[in-house]
Amino acid sequence: MTVRKIVKYGTPSLREKSKEVHKISKKIQILVEDLYDTMYAANGVGLAAPQVGENVRVFVVDVGVDKKTMHPITFINPKIIKKEGAVNSYEGCLSFPEAYTNVRRYKYVKVKALNEKGRPFVIEADEGTLLARCIQHEFDHLDGILFVDHCRNRFEADKILQEKGLPPVSADYLIDEPELEEEIQKRLQKQEEKQ
Ligand code: ZN
């Protein structure tokens, strides 16, 4: 059992594209165990290998709501095979201590991956659940994409990052998502009309 050091925003390895896993070696098995130990120690719901300085396509999530029940899911070489809808999501990241902002996410995702034994599985997450958001967030880490790249309001995000002593949002990485934003706006309007 090893709790590893989580690298912080600003570390170059967080921006690297991670490599596919070709063999579930002892090294990968230990990495998976360490990811869980590190995630639980930090009270996180997800952690990707690049966050502990290993640029391989591995991440773990556990969105078990009550802390006593564990729902660990290991993703190795994940592929998002279907994505639909859009939601606003208030998110943070263990590599961004105490910084949270509003980001755009798909409402639904279907993902194919290998588990820690190398067996393939398919998982669906819908309705903008924590699992759906968490999978997209951790998946992004494998491509060097960070949650602030999806921010809905750059000024809001920059203000929060500055308050926490973190580097500002980088224009080079900002992702323009007009379709997602449009759907989020529509959803918010509908909610207002209902009230
Ligand atoms: Zn993260």
Boltz pocket constraint, residues with backbone or C-beta under 6 A from the ligand:
constraints:
  - pocket:
      binder: B
      contacts: [[A, 46], [A, 92], [A, 93], [A, 94], [A, 95], [A, 137], [A, 138], [A, 141]]
      max_distance: 6.0
